[in-house]
Amino acid sequence: MDKKHAGGITRREFAKASALASFAVLSAKPSAAQSKEALKIGLIGCGGRGSDAVKNNLSGNDNVKIVALADVFEDRLQSARKNMEKRSGNLKVKVDIKDDHCFVGLDAYKKILETDVDIIIHATPPYARPMHIMAAVQAGKHVFTEKPIATDAPGVRMFVDAVNLAKEKKLSFVTGTQRRHQKSYMDTIKQIHDGVLGELLYARAYWNGTLPFAHERQPEWKSDLEYRLRNWYNQIWTCGDNIVEQHIHNLDVCNWAMKAHPIKVVASGGRAWKPKEEKYGNIWDNFSCDFEYANGAHMFSFSRQWNDSKIDVWEEVVGTKGKSNCRDMAKDEKSEMEQEHIDLVKSITGETPYLNTGIETAESTLTAIMGRMAAYTGQEITWEQAWNDNEKLVPDDLDWNKPYPLGPIPVPGKKA
């Protein structure tokens, strides 16, 4: 019998939801405000990715404007606001941020949700995503959220509950797996699903790149928590490790091509070059995984963050009739980074069918977490073990005055 978690969804229900098409026509009609008035955007997480996501939305749509900002840190919010207000031409007229719509602090996300924004763009570090997205959906907001959607299995389950609640409320919901909005990928994978490659035998997924950043602790960063959040890419609980934070894109493409998630995985990895300094945190710098699907096909996954080394970021699937890099059977026509926001807005206004891409991104996030679990423990991990795992990486409460020491570097065979 499938186990249920607190939200009430079983593993079987999760898999069933994952198999459903993302596009579903709902009977609800868009309101007059949605159809004619500019949709108001609020940004949670004012770093570079959040600011770029706002730009992508404003560039791709006519009937939108950015009106509210929220961030844990004042300097990040003010920097983002300044850059947005410096926009020129068509983008400038879509920026209307007032002082009373700028919110700072650990509870800033709650305050922005009390405003009349229609769309939340969420781009904080991944640790906050399940809690913030659930709150956004409960507040009745349409959502664009970056990936991954959690750093642990309890977070994935909370996110799935939020996705299903959004469906019940008919709130449009798009995630930052932009390849699913990219014409070359979309058309190629449709042909793969139509059988052009025959039966799929295996896939390969690569994200081998450099370390995004690692910050020394600065004197003005007074608390442990501030340092952890400003250096967020280098702690497991804040980013999920590189296999979760970055490699999810490639894993998502392979799951999409396979029309399934893996059922088990064995993996290895470690820290090949990082010294044991606090700025490098406790994440690893390389993972190698062998995922197996229910039909016996395998996905070989490689992700690493090594400077001055060969960069590989791509996917490949191989079938009985040939192989593909999942984007070689069509040409792109528009930026996928804009297209995902165009698709969101058109879903909200009713120009296209209702769109909710949350389940497949939750599934791909859990695929990455499953690979991390297998590498950290040195054990084979099944989908059921990953889905039902109760290890909660994110602290229950965040407080500037509490200590948040760096956790140990995982060692296979010693990590439960």
HELIX and SHEET records of a PDB file:
HELIX    1   1 ARG A   11  ALA A   19  1                                   9    
HELIX    2   2 ALA A   32  LYS A   36  1                                   5    
HELIX    3   3 GLY A   48  GLY A   60  1                                  13    
HELIX    4   4 GLU A   74  GLU A   85  1                                  12    
HELIX    5   5 GLY A   89  LYS A   92  1                                   4    
HELIX    6   6 ASP A   99  HIS A  101  5                                   3    
HELIX    7   7 ALA A  108  ILE A  112  1                                   5    
HELIX    8   8 PRO A  126  ALA A  128  5                                   3    
HELIX    9   9 ARG A  129  GLN A  138  1                                  10    
HELIX   10  10 ALA A  153  LYS A  169  1                                  17    
HELIX   11  11 GLN A  178  HIS A  181  5                                   4    
HELIX   12  12 LYS A  183  HIS A  193  1                                  11    
HELIX   13  13 ASP A  224  ARG A  230  1                                   7    
HELIX   14  14 TRP A  232  ASN A  234  5                                   3    
HELIX   15  15 ILE A  236  CYS A  239  1                                   4    
HELIX   16  16 ASN A  242  GLU A  245  1                                   4    
HELIX   17  17 ILE A  248  MET A  258  1                                  11    
HELIX   18  18 GLU A  278  TYR A  280  5                                   3    
HELIX   19  19 GLU A  336  THR A  349  1                                  14    
HELIX   20  20 GLY A  358  THR A  377  1                                  20    
HELIX   21  21 TRP A  383  ASN A  388  1                                   6    
SHEET    1   A 2 PHE A  23  ALA A  24  0                                        
SHEET    2   A 2 TYR A 354  LEU A 355 -1                                        
SHEET    1   B 6 CYS A 102  VAL A 104  0                                        
SHEET    2   B 6 VAL A  64  ASP A  71  1                                        
SHEET    3   B 6 LEU A  39  ILE A  44  1                                        
SHEET    4   B 6 ILE A 119  HIS A 122  1                                        
SHEET    5   B 6 HIS A 142  THR A 145  1                                        
SHEET    6   B 6 PHE A 173  THR A 175  1                                        
SHEET    1   C 7 GLY A 322  SER A 324  0                                        
SHEET    2   C 7 ASP A 312  GLY A 319 -1                                        
SHEET    3   C 7 LEU A 200  GLY A 209 -1                                        
SHEET    4   C 7 HIS A 298  GLN A 305  1                                        
SHEET    5   C 7 ASN A 286  GLU A 292 -1                                        
SHEET    6   C 7 LYS A 264  GLY A 270 -1                                        
SHEET    7   C 7 ILE A 381  THR A 382 -1                                        
END                                                                             
